[in-house]
Amino acid sequence: MSNRMVIQAVLTVALTFGVANAHSADEPYKIGMLLAEGIKRAGPNVTGATLKTALEGIKDFHGVVGTFDFSPTRHAGTAASGQVIAQIKNGQVVLVK
């Protein structure tokens, strides 16, 4: 699924169910995708320690509302420069920023 399709889906959910912003609607998707990536990087014998190390090594991960970089000292991940603002105009997602 392309990022544009995901953005469209998240914005549709946000508007349909009255979620205040797409960031809130994005959380389950983002968490699932980051966890899947961490497990993949941790290898076949995943432990808490290997998963933590794998997650801390994720760089330039493109989510719906931003790009994420993690490190042993950076666990929030969001890089403000990677965030976008979008609107729905005439039923289509239009990137504002």
N, C-alpha and C positions, 0 to 999 in steps of 0.2 A: 504494500500500500504506500503510495507516495505521500510526502509531507503535506502537499496541497490537499489531498483527499482527507487526511487526518485532521488538518485545520478545519476543513469544511464540516466534518463530523462533529468535532468538538464545539465549534461555534453553533451548530444546529442544536446540539444538546443544551448548550448554555442558554440559548434563546428560548427553546421549547420549555425547559423546566425552570427558568428564572434564575439560573446560576449567575451570580454577580459578574463573573468574568470567566474567560476561557481558561485562565490559569487554573482555577478551581476544577473545571471539568477535565483538564489535562492530567491532573495528578495520578489517577489510577493507570492511565496509559503510560505515562512517563516512568512511574515506579516499576511497572511490569517490564518495560523495555530495558531499563537500567539493570534490574535484577537478572533478567535473562542474559544480558551482555556480561554481567559480572560472573554468573555461573559458567558461561561458555569460556571465559578467560581463566577461571579458577582451575579448570581441568577436570579430569574424571573423578577425582576423590576430593570433593568439595568439603571443606571444614569452615568454621567461622573465620579462622585466621586467613585461609587462602581466599575466601570470598572478600574479606575486608581489603586485603592487598590488591586483589583484582579490581575491585570498585575504585580504590584510590588511584589506580593506573589509567582510568578512563579519561581520555582527552578528546575534545572536539566532537562530543556526542550530540547529534542534532535531534532535539525533541520538538514538540509542537510549538512551544512558546519561547524557545531559546536554545542556545548551544551550551553544553555543560562540560566543565573541566573539574576533575577531582584530583586530590593529592593527599598525602598523609596529614597535612595541616588544613586542607580545604575540603570540607565535607558537604557544604551547601551546594556547590557545583555550578550554579547559574552564573553565567558571564553576561553582564548587562548588554554588551555589544552584540550578542547573538539573538536578542529578543526582537520580536516583530509585533507590529500592531496591524490588525486586519479588521475589515468591516464586511458586512454582507450588503451588497448593492444589487438589486434586481435578481436576487436569489443566487448570486455568485460571490465567492470570497475575493475581496480586493485587498491586496497588501498595501497598507498606508505607509508603513516604515519597515 
